Amino acid sequence: MSLHSTYEALRHFADSWALMAMTGLFGLLALWPFRPGASTRNEHAARMIFESDDHD
């Protein structure tokens, strides 16, 4: 297998399967905060900046 054909094979893989994998991962990570069990963690994270700090 020559260097040129290795490059072409990797390029084909990146253009097809790797792109689909990255799109799927992005969709999963984008929808992760909206899952049913995440509302308490999201609410805690939203109010965390308003909690008092005792590190003066």
TADANOR-V394775 format. One record per residue. N is the residue number from 1. RES is the residue in one small letter. PHI is phi in radians with two decimals (none if undefined). OMEGA is omega in whole degrees, -180 to 180 (none if undefined). Layout:
((N RES PHI OMEGA) (N RES PHI OMEGA))
//
This chain:
((1 m none -177) (2 s -1.44 -180) (3 l -1.09 -179) (4 h -1.16 -179) (5 s -1.25 175) (6 t -1.13 178) (7 y -1.06 -180) (8 e -1.12 179) (9 a -1.17 178) (10 l -1.17 178) (11 r -1.16 178) (12 h -1.11 178) (13 f -1.08 -179) (14 a -1.17 -179) (15 d -1.30 -175) (16 s -1.98 -172) (17 w -1.24 -179) (18 a -1.16 178) (19 l -1.15 178) (20 m -1.16 179) (21 a -1.14 179) (22 m -1.16 178) (23 t -1.14 178) (24 g -1.11 178) (25 l -1.12 177) (26 f -1.07 179) (27 g -1.07 179) (28 l -1.09 -179) (29 l -1.22 178) (30 a -1.25 -179) (31 l -1.60 -177) (32 w -0.97 -180) (33 p -1.18 -177) (34 f -1.68 179) (35 r -1.22 -173) (36 p -1.05 -176) (37 g -1.47 -173) (38 a -1.66 -173) (39 s -1.13 -180) (40 t -1.20 178) (41 r -1.15 179) (42 n -1.14 180) (43 e -1.15 178) (44 h -1.09 179) (45 a -1.15 -180) (46 a -1.23 -178) (47 r -1.62 -176) (48 m -1.05 -176) (49 i -1.26 -179) (50 f -1.66 178) (51 e -1.24 -178) (52 s -1.23 -180) (53 d -1.89 -180) (54 d -1.79 -178) (55 h -1.77 -177) (56 d -1.27 none))
//
